[in-house]
Amino acid sequence: MGSVVPLRPDLVNMEGYHSPQVDVAVRLNTNEAPLPPPQAFLDALAEEVRTTPFHRYPDRRAWDLRRALADLHGVRPEQVFCANGSNEVLQCLLLAVGGPGRTAAVFEPTYRLHSHIAHITGTGVAIGQRHSDFSLDLQEVARVTTEADPQVTFLCSPNNPTGMAEPKETVEAVAEAAPGLVVVDEAYGQFAPWSALSMVSDDRAVAVVRTYSKTWSMAASRLGYLVGPGDLVEALEQVALPYHLDSLKQAAGRIALRFRAEMEARIAGVVEERGRVAAALAELPVETWPSDANFILFRPLRVEGAKVWSELVKRSVLVRDCSAWPGLDGCLRVTIGTPAENRAFLDALTEVLG
Ligand code: PMP
């Protein structure tokens, strides 16, 4: 039956984007941090709760948080835009730079929200393909950017869900070739060997997007940010809703930055575990890809990916089923968890693969 509401026809048949939230013991499907934030962070935040003037609107421009992030990255606060998760950063970006009659370029397989949010904001999507090893194909980048003349070109480094970071020369080459803004989504940037943050300046159309959801153990807070040219940041402030960042979130983001050493130790722990999981996967009948992130993409060789996914769920282990995504036939993606979670995943997978 049709809706009584005159919905946008282009949204009616659009697939939603979600990872099933199944009730299992071991959740390795959404690339969260395996550990909660340090206790001292929670104590400082609790103190902040006690002193926050809840009857007042938050600082609309989130200056204290932006100043703290600017110090962290060696940029000006005017070059930092914060929002409710990096997904809202991406949405604001496409509201400000995309929209009807404009185009965003993506290179598949990559983070699906880039094209999903483009569709929602009425932005056209130009799709290019990666090489078969999932590295970026610069000839394909040249073809797509020449044909589509996109206002926005999305890169994702390390790329979700395939795992590899782009080499600096590649990002530099894309920034040279692309006619509009190049957005480097670095949701997993802290795990990577280098960051495109070093490429940001006011006179270059390059922006980097980051999140507190992964390495800062703050997925529940929904906080992400962009570092980019000042005039882009001004435009993003224009399209964001007034007071979109609540006071507690601003404080949480600011306080988290005091715990950088703890965060770095956790990254080292995840990277070490990633090595162990990769080594164990290499002994199983699966194809795997190298990862610079906190997850690993793999393809079971003898059993269908979707079947492996549901057999893992039966064993109370949840991974991401990418098996029906374009270019990822039969693939699954596992987040690196605690040593115990990783053991449980590997034991279950070994059993499922016989
Ligand atoms: N970008 C990439 C590449 C991601 O994988 C994710 C999380 N799945 C996000 C952005 C969004 O993260 P958040 O909205 O939690 O900041």
Boltz pocket constraint, residues with backbone or C-beta under 6 A from the ligand:
constraints:
  - pocket:
      binder: B
      contacts: [[A, 30], [A, 31], [A, 84], [A, 85], [A, 86], [A, 87], [A, 88], [A, 111], [A, 156], [A, 158], [A, 160], [A, 185], [A, 187], [A, 188], [A, 210], [A, 211], [A, 212], [A, 213], [A, 219], [A, 222], [A, 223], [A, 224]]
      max_distance: 6.0
